[in-house]
Amino acid sequence: MSSTSEQFVAHWIDGAAVIPADSRTADVFDPATGEVARQVLLADSATVDSAVAAAKAAFPAWRDTSLAKRQSVLFRFRELMEAKKGELAEIITSEHGKVLSDAMGEITRGQEVIEFACGLAHHLKGEYSEQVSTDVDVYSLRQPLGVVSIISPFNFPAMVPAWFFPIAIAAGNTVVLKPSEKDPSSANWMAELWKEAGLPDGVFNVVHGDKVAVDTILTHPDIASVSFVGSTPIAKYVYETGTAHGKRVQALGGAKNHMLVLPDADLDLVADSAINAGFGSAGERCMAISVVVAVEPVADPLVEKIVERMKTLRTGDGRRGCDMGPLVTKVHRDKVASYIDIAAADGATVVVDGRDVVPDGEPNGFWLGPTLIDKVPTTSRVYTDEIFGPVLSVVRVASYEEGLELINSGAYGNGTAIFTNDGGAARRFQNEVEVGMVGINVPIPVPVATFSFGGWKDSLFGDTKAYGVDGVRFFTRQKAITSRWLDPSHGGINLGFPQNV
């Protein structure tokens, strides 16, 4: 039974689609047409409880499954994903709105983590010290946590869950995923793919929902950890609530990413990069560049080059080969568009107004074209807020030092980039900037899967980042064992503290 139909997106619990009676539902839109495509079920606490119970029941057998068998399931999942990812890309585009090529890119980056998890046996190795005391050895193990949960955002419905579940499953945990209710079908597609790959029922479960489901996850006594990606206020709430209930939590929050452009930079490269990083996925990326910090005298020629490139962009239905698609919902589109009026009221110059776009798509789609705003005051909400849309701001500064101070004084510390041909300036920037992910002539510095993803300050709550070695540490806990076998004598009674001699 498919867990996604033309009418409903069901939950996926214990290896099967589940449609509880009298479920609340929410609309799932096709953003390019503005029409309701289907309904998604919204879980109550009882439905979440059933998913957690299935994961808890599946955990002992999956934990005790050999690493070799776990790896074989991961490899099979990877091969199926590679063969069928075109289907997943179409689902993403139909519910999120991003263009097909961008959806394929999202899947490919998620596959990097799956491939990393295929070799997780190496990262699960413990340590061993022989003869730490007379005839005593000490060694460590890394063991799974149990039932782990993932609460993922709308902007990357495949990639962000894949930051977490491959490592969690490879390490021996069982998973309850709560995807965004705005574009839920990708999660169900991946759940069915796991079943086809041979993953035992109950190891990977999907519950759809809103705050009711989230709060049940955060307070559930049988859930050991929470992995979250979303806005900073919600990330903080998730972290505080989850940790208060004894859970291990990694909560990745919002961003306001700056691109610092020095006078010696290649302005053609900068303009291309600003377009790509500012308007890709309609700006609905936590790693989007939303502020270009131009060190004078480059602002005027740079703005001119950006405008030239914006004229060539085609906004429309992501299935028609356009450059940029719609925003995810009408409510979000209207909120993002409102910042254009705020900019004008605050004295900024609206160079290109995305509300004037003529889209290649249905008139009722959630359209807002690429928008460029120059001379943005740093006191304006256009500068301080995470807009999460295709709005690129330009702030002019007099020096490298002023630009650096601007970046470091912000509340967020997710990603940033510097564009320059001066190696010394680049090296100084990477050392001095207070941001977790830094690009040098790279506008979207998302680390590959062998490293870890995450920012600083209000962009990350918790002690570990996503995927890579941090992911292995997050989804396992260390056990140290002190062992003595060779000495037949127990040494008699001694109430003193053990001494390593």
C-alpha positions as a Python dict, from the first residue, in 0.01 Angstrom:
ca = {
    (1, 'M'): (0, 0, 0),
    (2, 'S'): (141, 338, -97),
    (3, 'S'): (153, 580, 192),
    (4, 'T'): (85, 877, -38),
    (5, 'S'): (-226, 887, -255),
    (6, 'E'): (-393, 1155, -464),
    (7, 'Q'): (-607, 1241, -159),
    (8, 'F'): (-405, 1178, 157),
    (9, 'V'): (-51, 1157, 288),
    (10, 'A'): (-65, 889, 558),
    (11, 'H'): (166, 817, 847),
    (12, 'W'): (419, 534, 806),
    (13, 'I'): (440, 323, 1120),
    (14, 'D'): (592, -22, 1168),
    (15, 'G'): (642, -73, 795),
    (16, 'A'): (295, 23, 670),
    (17, 'A'): (75, 322, 590),
    (18, 'V'): (-150, 422, 878),
    (19, 'I'): (-464, 637, 852),
    (20, 'P'): (-624, 678, 1197),
    (21, 'A'): (-996, 745, 1212),
    (22, 'D'): (-1109, 1104, 1257),
    (23, 'S'): (-764, 1250, 1185),
    (24, 'R'): (-715, 1622, 1151),
    (25, 'T'): (-573, 1722, 813),
    (26, 'A'): (-393, 2012, 648),
    (27, 'D'): (-375, 2122, 286),
    (28, 'V'): (-68, 2040, 77),
    (29, 'F'): (-36, 2283, -213),
    (30, 'D'): (127, 2273, -551),
    (31, 'P'): (303, 2612, -521),
    (32, 'A'): (327, 2658, -896),
    (33, 'T'): (-51, 2642, -942),
    (34, 'G'): (-178, 2757, -604),
    (35, 'E'): (-408, 2457, -591),
    (36, 'V'): (-449, 2203, -312),
    (37, 'A'): (-285, 1882, -431),
    (38, 'R'): (-377, 1658, -137),
    (39, 'Q'): (-431, 1647, 238),
    (40, 'V'): (-174, 1545, 497),
    (41, 'L'): (-281, 1378, 818),
    (42, 'L'): (-192, 1556, 1142),
    (43, 'A'): (-96, 1321, 1421),
    (44, 'D'): (-242, 1337, 1767),
    (45, 'S'): (-44, 1222, 2069),
    (46, 'A'): (-178, 867, 2039),
    (47, 'T'): (-47, 836, 1683),
    (48, 'V'): (296, 960, 1787),
    (49, 'D'): (286, 713, 2077),
    (50, 'S'): (220, 427, 1836),
    (51, 'A'): (514, 528, 1615),
    (52, 'V'): (744, 551, 1916),
    (53, 'A'): (620, 214, 2042),
    (54, 'A'): (696, 56, 1705),
    (55, 'A'): (1046, 206, 1706),
    (56, 'K'): (1104, 96, 2066),
    (57, 'A'): (995, -260, 1988),
    (58, 'A'): (1222, -273, 1682),
    (59, 'F'): (1526, -134, 1861),
    (60, 'P'): (1665, -445, 2042),
    (61, 'A'): (1679, -658, 1728),
    (62, 'W'): (1821, -376, 1512),
    (63, 'R'): (2079, -285, 1777),
    (64, 'D'): (2190, -649, 1786),
    (65, 'T'): (2200, -683, 1408),
    (66, 'S'): (2558, -722, 1289),
    (67, 'L'): (2737, -424, 1142),
    (68, 'A'): (2779, -621, 821),
    (69, 'K'): (2403, -671, 785),
    (70, 'R'): (2326, -311, 873),
    (71, 'Q'): (2577, -196, 613),
    (72, 'S'): (2419, -416, 347),
    (73, 'V'): (2082, -249, 404),
    (74, 'L'): (2248, 95, 381),
    (75, 'F'): (2419, -1, 55),
    (76, 'R'): (2092, -129, -89),
    (77, 'F'): (1912, 191, 13),
    (78, 'R'): (2187, 394, -151),
    (79, 'E'): (2155, 199, -476),
    (80, 'L'): (1777, 232, -484),
    (81, 'M'): (1802, 605, -416),
    (82, 'E'): (2047, 646, -703),
    (83, 'A'): (1822, 453, -941),
    (84, 'K'): (1497, 625, -846),
    (85, 'K'): (1596, 977, -739),
    (86, 'G'): (1420, 1128, -1041),
    (87, 'E'): (1090, 1024, -881),
    (88, 'L'): (1186, 1193, -557),
    (89, 'A'): (1290, 1512, -737),
    (90, 'E'): (947, 1536, -901),
    (91, 'I'): (777, 1497, -562),
    (92, 'I'): (994, 1772, -409),
    (93, 'T'): (923, 2012, -695),
    (94, 'S'): (549, 1942, -687),
    (95, 'E'): (519, 2028, -316),
    (96, 'H'): (805, 2269, -244),
    (97, 'G'): (825, 2448, -579),
    (98, 'K'): (1202, 2445, -633),
    (99, 'V'): (1310, 2369, -988),
    (100, 'L'): (1386, 2007, -1079),
    (101, 'S'): (1761, 2062, -1110),
    (102, 'D'): (1769, 2212, -761),
    (103, 'A'): (1568, 1919, -626),
    (104, 'M'): (1816, 1679, -783),
    (105, 'G'): (2101, 1874, -623),
    (106, 'E'): (1933, 1845, -283),
    (107, 'I'): (1902, 1469, -322),
    (108, 'T'): (2265, 1436, -430),
    (109, 'R'): (2387, 1618, -121),
    (110, 'G'): (2172, 1394, 95),
    (111, 'Q'): (2323, 1092, -78),
    (112, 'E'): (2665, 1205, 42),
    (113, 'V'): (2557, 1138, 400),
    (114, 'I'): (2406, 803, 304),
    (115, 'E'): (2739, 709, 146),
    (116, 'F'): (2923, 825, 458),
    (117, 'A'): (2694, 605, 668),
    (118, 'C'): (2771, 307, 445),
    (119, 'G'): (3119, 310, 601),
    (120, 'L'): (3006, 382, 955),
    (121, 'A'): (3159, 63, 1094),
    (122, 'H'): (3495, 241, 1082),
    (123, 'H'): (3364, 535, 1288),
    (124, 'L'): (3197, 310, 1545),
    (125, 'K'): (3528, 157, 1649),
    (126, 'G'): (3622, 204, 2012),
    (127, 'E'): (3965, 232, 2176),
    (128, 'Y'): (4170, -21, 2369),
    (129, 'S'): (4450, 23, 2621),
    (130, 'E'): (4629, -284, 2750),
    (131, 'Q'): (4786, -315, 3098),
    (132, 'V'): (4668, 21, 3233),
    (133, 'S'): (4719, -141, 3573),
    (134, 'T'): (4859, -481, 3658),
    (135, 'D'): (4671, -730, 3438),
    (136, 'V'): (4397, -471, 3376),
    (137, 'D'): (4281, -354, 3033),
    (138, 'V'): (4044, -68, 2948),
    (139, 'Y'): (3845, -34, 2630),
    (140, 'S'): (3554, 172, 2502),
    (141, 'L'): (3244, 102, 2294),
    (142, 'R'): (3012, 329, 2100),
    (143, 'Q'): (2651, 211, 2132),
    (144, 'P'): (2320, 341, 1991),
    (145, 'L'): (2087, 561, 2195),
    (146, 'G'): (1757, 384, 2119),
    (147, 'V'): (1462, 567, 1964),
    (148, 'V'): (1573, 894, 1804),
    (149, 'S'): (1354, 1163, 1648),
    (150, 'I'): (1399, 1404, 1360),
    (151, 'I'): (1192, 1721, 1308),
    (152, 'S'): (1275, 1855, 963),
    (153, 'P'): (1188, 2177, 774),
    (154, 'F'): (1004, 2240, 447),
    (155, 'N'): (1296, 2383, 251),
    (156, 'F'): (1489, 2056, 209),
    (157, 'P'): (1235, 1776, 252),
    (158, 'A'): (1481, 1506, 142),
    (159, 'M'): (1829, 1638, 221),
    (160, 'V'): (1780, 1753, 579),
    (161, 'P'): (1624, 1426, 704),
    (162, 'A'): (1912, 1252, 524),
    (163, 'W'): (2158, 1453, 731),
    (164, 'F'): (2042, 1246, 1029),
    (165, 'F'): (1867, 916, 961),
    (166, 'P'): (2144, 733, 767),
    (167, 'I'): (2391, 776, 1055),
    (168, 'A'): (2127, 707, 1319),
    (169, 'I'): (2017, 384, 1149),
    (170, 'A'): (2369, 266, 1064),
    (171, 'A'): (2465, 314, 1431),
    (172, 'G'): (2180, 86, 1540),
    (173, 'N'): (1910, 335, 1643),
    (174, 'T'): (1546, 338, 1536),
    (175, 'V'): (1389, 655, 1398),
    (176, 'V'): (1070, 861, 1419),
    (177, 'L'): (1071, 1137, 1156),
    (178, 'K'): (830, 1431, 1170),
    (179, 'P'): (866, 1616, 836),
    (180, 'S'): (717, 1953, 750),
    (181, 'E'): (345, 1935, 684),
    (182, 'K'): (397, 2173, 389),
    (183, 'D'): (576, 1912, 174),
    (184, 'P'): (536, 1575, 347),
    (185, 'S'): (539, 1321, 64),
    (186, 'S'): (918, 1293, 29),
    (187, 'A'): (941, 1138, 376),
    (188, 'N'): (688, 869, 286),
    (189, 'W'): (868, 794, -39),
    (190, 'M'): (1194, 741, 150),
    (191, 'A'): (1017, 525, 410),
    (192, 'E'): (890, 294, 138),
    (193, 'L'): (1238, 288, -15),
    (194, 'W'): (1382, 175, 320),
    (195, 'K'): (1134, -114, 327),
    (196, 'E'): (1233, -212, -27),
    (197, 'A'): (1598, -202, 82),
    (198, 'G'): (1527, -459, 351),
    (199, 'L'): (1512, -240, 662),
    (200, 'P'): (1309, -422, 931),
    (201, 'D'): (966, -281, 1009),
    (202, 'G'): (965, -25, 1288),
    (203, 'V'): (1321, 95, 1238),
    (204, 'F'): (1211, 395, 1030),
    (205, 'N'): (874, 560, 1101),
    (206, 'V'): (710, 879, 977),
    (207, 'V'): (447, 1081, 1162),
    (208, 'H'): (303, 1395, 1008),
    (209, 'G'): (176, 1679, 1215),
    (210, 'D'): (197, 2021, 1368),
    (211, 'K'): (277, 2150, 1717),
    (212, 'V'): (81, 1867, 1879),
    (213, 'A'): (315, 1610, 1724),
    (214, 'V'): (625, 1818, 1798),
    (215, 'D'): (539, 1865, 2164),
    (216, 'T'): (463, 1496, 2204),
    (217, 'I'): (804, 1412, 2059),
    (218, 'L'): (984, 1663, 2281),
    (219, 'T'): (830, 1527, 2600),
    (220, 'H'): (801, 1157, 2516),
    (221, 'P'): (984, 944, 2775),
    (222, 'D'): (1086, 676, 2522),
    (223, 'I'): (1260, 916, 2279),
    (224, 'A'): (1631, 953, 2350),
    (225, 'S'): (1724, 1239, 2118),
    (226, 'V'): (1587, 1512, 1895),
    (227, 'S'): (1745, 1649, 1577),
    (228, 'F'): (1582, 1969, 1452),
    (229, 'V'): (1631, 2220, 1170),
    (230, 'G'): (1418, 2534, 1143),
    (231, 'S'): (1388, 2893, 1258),
    (232, 'T'): (1583, 3020, 1558),
    (233, 'P'): (1283, 3080, 1791),
    (234, 'I'): (1158, 2724, 1733),
    (235, 'A'): (1510, 2579, 1755),
    (236, 'K'): (1551, 2741, 2095),
    (237, 'Y'): (1213, 2608, 2206),
    (238, 'V'): (1298, 2258, 2085),
    (239, 'Y'): (1635, 2267, 2262),
    (240, 'E'): (1502, 2396, 2591),
    (241, 'T'): (1199, 2166, 2598),
    (242, 'G'): (1383, 1856, 2482),
    (243, 'T'): (1674, 1895, 2722),
    (244, 'A'): (1435, 1971, 3008),
    (245, 'H'): (1288, 1626, 2943),
    (246, 'G'): (1626, 1455, 2951),
    (247, 'K'): (1691, 1428, 2579),
    (248, 'R'): (2004, 1483, 2378),
    (249, 'V'): (1919, 1769, 2137),
    (250, 'Q'): (2081, 1926, 1834),
    (251, 'A'): (1871, 2217, 1709),
    (252, 'L'): (1989, 2410, 1403),
    (253, 'G'): (1831, 2753, 1375),
    (254, 'G'): (1811, 3049, 1141),
    (255, 'A'): (2062, 3257, 952),
    (256, 'K'): (2139, 3591, 795),
    (257, 'N'): (2436, 3507, 575),
    (258, 'H'): (2669, 3782, 452),
    (259, 'M'): (2899, 3790, 151),
    (260, 'L'): (3192, 4028, 208),
    (261, 'V'): (3325, 4165, -123),
    (262, 'L'): (3670, 4328, -117),
    (263, 'P'): (3776, 4582, -380),
    (264, 'D'): (4016, 4337, -548),
    (265, 'A'): (3750, 4070, -605),
    (266, 'D'): (3649, 3945, -949),
    (267, 'L'): (3313, 4123, -977),
    (268, 'D'): (3184, 3892, -1249),
    (269, 'L'): (3241, 3596, -1019),
    (270, 'V'): (3082, 3787, -733),
    (271, 'A'): (2775, 3878, -937),
    (272, 'D'): (2726, 3520, -1055),
    (273, 'S'): (2769, 3393, -700),
    (274, 'A'): (2527, 3648, -554),
    (275, 'I'): (2263, 3543, -807),
    (276, 'N'): (2316, 3173, -742),
    (277, 'A'): (2331, 3196, -364),
    (278, 'G'): (2063, 3463, -326),
    (279, 'F'): (1792, 3333, -557),
    (280, 'G'): (1848, 2958, -578),
    (281, 'S'): (1547, 2773, -436),
    (282, 'A'): (1375, 3115, -422),
    (283, 'G'): (1603, 3207, -132),
    (284, 'E'): (1443, 2942, 90),
    (285, 'R'): (1776, 2812, 216),
    (286, 'C'): (1941, 2856, 554),
    (287, 'M'): (2267, 2892, 361),
    (288, 'A'): (2136, 3150, 114),
    (289, 'I'): (2333, 3473, 83),
    (290, 'S'): (2090, 3745, 185),
    (291, 'V'): (2333, 4036, 235),
    (292, 'V'): (2611, 4149, 5),
    (293, 'V'): (2855, 4363, 205),
    (294, 'A'): (3037, 4568, -56),
    (295, 'V'): (3360, 4741, 43),
    (296, 'E'): (3370, 5066, -152),
    (297, 'P'): (3430, 5158, -428),
    (298, 'V'): (3284, 4834, -575),
    (299, 'A'): (2913, 4871, -486),
    (300, 'D'): (2793, 5062, -795),
    (301, 'P'): (2960, 4840, -1057),
    (302, 'L'): (2864, 4527, -863),
    (303, 'V'): (2497, 4627, -840),
    (304, 'E'): (2500, 4696, -1214),
    (305, 'K'): (2639, 4349, -1288),
    (306, 'I'): (2387, 4181, -1059),
    (307, 'V'): (2099, 4365, -1229),
    (308, 'E'): (2223, 4258, -1573),
    (309, 'R'): (2213, 3895, -1465),
    (310, 'M'): (1874, 3927, -1295),
    (311, 'K'): (1722, 4034, -1627),
    (312, 'T'): (1807, 3692, -1771),
    (313, 'L'): (1640, 3490, -1495),
    (314, 'R'): (1318, 3306, -1570),
    (315, 'T'): (1080, 3261, -1280),
    (316, 'G'): (811, 2997, -1315),
    (317, 'D'): (699, 2639, -1275),
    (318, 'G'): (998, 2429, -1171),
    (319, 'R'): (891, 2156, -1414),
    (320, 'R'): (929, 2388, -1715),
    (321, 'G'): (1304, 2439, -1704),
    (322, 'C'): (1287, 2775, -1528),
    (323, 'D'): (1567, 2924, -1317),
    (324, 'M'): (1361, 2991, -1003),
    (325, 'G'): (1031, 2854, -883),
    (326, 'P'): (756, 2985, -654),
    (327, 'L'): (762, 3017, -278),
    (328, 'V'): (619, 2732, -74),
    (329, 'T'): (289, 2889, 37),
    (330, 'K'): (86, 3202, -29),
    (331, 'V'): (124, 3310, 335),
    (332, 'H'): (501, 3288, 309),
    (333, 'R'): (506, 3464, -28),
    (334, 'D'): (303, 3753, 111),
    (335, 'K'): (527, 3781, 416),
    (336, 'V'): (845, 3792, 206),
    (337, 'A'): (691, 4046, -34),
    (338, 'S'): (600, 4273, 257),
    (339, 'Y'): (971, 4340, 319),
    (340, 'I'): (992, 4531, -8),
    (341, 'D'): (761, 4800, 130),
    (342, 'I'): (952, 4798, 458),
    (343, 'A'): (1275, 4860, 266),
    (344, 'A'): (1131, 5158, 83),
    (345, 'A'): (989, 5303, 404),
    (346, 'D'): (1329, 5266, 572),
    (347, 'G'): (1507, 5464, 300),
    (348, 'A'): (1660, 5177, 102),
    (349, 'T'): (1659, 5171, -279),
    (350, 'V'): (1446, 4899, -438),
    (351, 'V'): (1649, 4832, -751),
    (352, 'V'): (1452, 4530, -876),
    (353, 'D'): (1102, 4463, -739),
    (354, 'G'): (1012, 4095, -756),
    (355, 'R'): (642, 4171, -730),
    (356, 'D'): (657, 4284, -1092),
    (357, 'V'): (762, 3943, -1221),
    (358, 'V'): (571, 3781, -1507),
    (359, 'P'): (603, 3411, -1426),
    (360, 'D'): (611, 3118, -1664),
    (361, 'G'): (337, 2941, -1475),
    (362, 'E'): (-22, 2948, -1360),
    (363, 'P'): (-139, 3291, -1244),
    (364, 'N'): (-242, 3164, -900),
    (365, 'G'): (104, 3026, -817),
    (366, 'F'): (290, 3169, -519),
    (367, 'W'): (516, 3392, -725),
    (368, 'L'): (771, 3649, -618),
    (369, 'G'): (1055, 3725, -853),
    (370, 'P'): (1418, 3795, -760),
    (371, 'T'): (1441, 4121, -568),
    (372, 'L'): (1744, 4347, -520),
    (373, 'I'): (1754, 4620, -255),
    (374, 'D'): (2050, 4858, -231),
    (375, 'K'): (2171, 5088, 46),
    (376, 'V'): (1985, 4893, 315),
    (377, 'P'): (2016, 5054, 661),
    (378, 'T'): (2142, 4806, 918),
    (379, 'T'): (1861, 4921, 1148),
    (380, 'S'): (1596, 4805, 901),
    (381, 'R'): (1410, 4477, 952),
    (382, 'V'): (1509, 4398, 596),
    (383, 'Y'): (1862, 4368, 731),
    (384, 'T'): (1797, 4218, 1074),
    (385, 'D'): (1523, 3962, 996),
    (386, 'E'): (1569, 3624, 834),
    (387, 'I'): (1347, 3687, 531),
    (388, 'F'): (1385, 3339, 377),
    (389, 'G'): (1296, 3444, 26),
    (390, 'P'): (1445, 3582, -297),
    (391, 'V'): (1539, 3920, -150),
    (392, 'L'): (1905, 4021, -182),
    (393, 'S'): (2024, 4323, 16),
    (394, 'V'): (2333, 4535, -47),
    (395, 'V'): (2505, 4711, 241),
    (396, 'R'): (2794, 4946, 164),
    (397, 'V'): (3095, 4973, 396),
    (398, 'A'): (3423, 5163, 385),
    (399, 'S'): (3668, 4889, 486),
    (400, 'Y'): (3730, 4521, 556),
    (401, 'E'): (3724, 4597, 928),
    (402, 'E'): (3381, 4759, 908),
    (403, 'G'): (3244, 4467, 709),
    (404, 'L'): (3387, 4213, 954),
    (405, 'E'): (3241, 4398, 1251),
    (406, 'L'): (2902, 4403, 1079),
    (407, 'I'): (2907, 4026, 1034),
    (408, 'N'): (3036, 3950, 1383),
    (409, 'S'): (2785, 4178, 1555),
    (410, 'G'): (2488, 3987, 1413),
    (411, 'A'): (2279, 3743, 1615),
    (412, 'Y'): (2336, 3460, 1371),
    (413, 'G'): (2653, 3273, 1283),
    (414, 'N'): (2552, 3013, 1028),
    (415, 'G'): (2737, 3075, 702),
    (416, 'T'): (2938, 3352, 539),
    (417, 'A'): (3168, 3409, 245),
    (418, 'I'): (3448, 3643, 140),
    (419, 'F'): (3534, 3724, -220),
    (420, 'T'): (3887, 3843, -279),
    (421, 'N'): (4207, 3763, -467),
    (422, 'D'): (4415, 3845, -158),
    (423, 'G'): (4517, 3525, 21),
    (424, 'G'): (4623, 3715, 330),
    (425, 'A'): (4286, 3884, 361),
    (426, 'A'): (4108, 3551, 313),
    (427, 'R'): (4319, 3383, 579),
    (428, 'R'): (4259, 3671, 818),
    (429, 'F'): (3884, 3651, 753),
    (430, 'Q'): (3858, 3278, 817),
    (431, 'N'): (4035, 3332, 1149),
    (432, 'E'): (3849, 3641, 1266),
    (433, 'V'): (3491, 3586, 1150),
    (434, 'E'): (3255, 3447, 1416),
    (435, 'V'): (3060, 3211, 1192),
    (436, 'G'): (3048, 2832, 1180),
    (437, 'M'): (3080, 2777, 803),
    (438, 'V'): (3302, 2999, 589),
    (439, 'G'): (3345, 3020, 213),
    (440, 'I'): (3644, 3173, 36),
    (441, 'N'): (3526, 3263, -312),
    (442, 'V'): (3255, 2999, -247),
    (443, 'P'): (2910, 3148, -182),
    (444, 'I'): (2735, 2847, -24),
    (445, 'P'): (2997, 2674, 193),
    (446, 'V'): (2798, 2363, 290),
    (447, 'P'): (3058, 2110, 412),
    (448, 'V'): (3080, 1767, 250),
    (449, 'A'): (2954, 1471, 452),
    (450, 'T'): (3292, 1383, 600),
    (451, 'F'): (3285, 1714, 788),
    (452, 'S'): (2985, 1849, 984),
    (453, 'F'): (2717, 2113, 920),
    (454, 'G'): (2622, 2381, 1170),
    (455, 'G'): (2669, 2740, 1273),
    (456, 'W'): (2748, 2945, 1582),
    (457, 'K'): (2551, 3176, 1812),
    (458, 'D'): (2173, 3173, 1748),
    (459, 'S'): (2215, 2940, 1451),
    (460, 'L'): (2283, 2630, 1662),
    (461, 'F'): (2164, 2506, 2000),
    (462, 'G'): (2345, 2201, 2132),
    (463, 'D'): (2695, 2062, 2146),
    (464, 'T'): (2713, 1881, 1812),
    (465, 'K'): (2653, 1966, 1449),
    (466, 'A'): (2480, 1763, 1178),
    (467, 'Y'): (2634, 1459, 1006),
    (468, 'G'): (3005, 1373, 980),
    (469, 'V'): (3194, 1280, 1294),
    (470, 'D'): (2963, 1499, 1503),
    (471, 'G'): (2670, 1295, 1376),
    (472, 'V'): (2835, 971, 1487),
    (473, 'R'): (2897, 1117, 1832),
    (474, 'F'): (2540, 1245, 1859),
    (475, 'F'): (2372, 916, 1772),
    (476, 'T'): (2593, 700, 1995),
    (477, 'R'): (2706, 705, 2356),
    (478, 'Q'): (3037, 585, 2484),
    (479, 'K'): (3081, 305, 2733),
    (480, 'A'): (3418, 243, 2902),
    (481, 'I'): (3497, -107, 3028),
    (482, 'T'): (3772, -199, 3274),
    (483, 'S'): (3862, -567, 3258),
    (484, 'R'): (4088, -812, 3443),
    (485, 'W'): (4113, -1179, 3349),
    (486, 'L'): (4468, -1297, 3403),
    (487, 'D'): (4516, -1257, 3781),
    (488, 'P'): (4336, -1544, 3963),
    (489, 'S'): (4355, -1359, 4297),
    (490, 'H'): (4087, -1105, 4384),
    (491, 'G'): (4336, -922, 4610),
    (492, 'G'): (4129, -940, 4929),
    (493, 'I'): (3926, -666, 5093),
    (494, 'N'): (4040, -307, 5036),
    (495, 'L'): (3801, -16, 5085),
    (496, 'G'): (4045, 239, 4944),
    (497, 'F'): (3993, 402, 4606),
    (498, 'P'): (4140, 181, 4327),
    (499, 'Q'): (4499, 274, 4239),
    (500, 'N'): (4641, 198, 3900),
    (501, 'V'): (4967, 27, 3990),
}
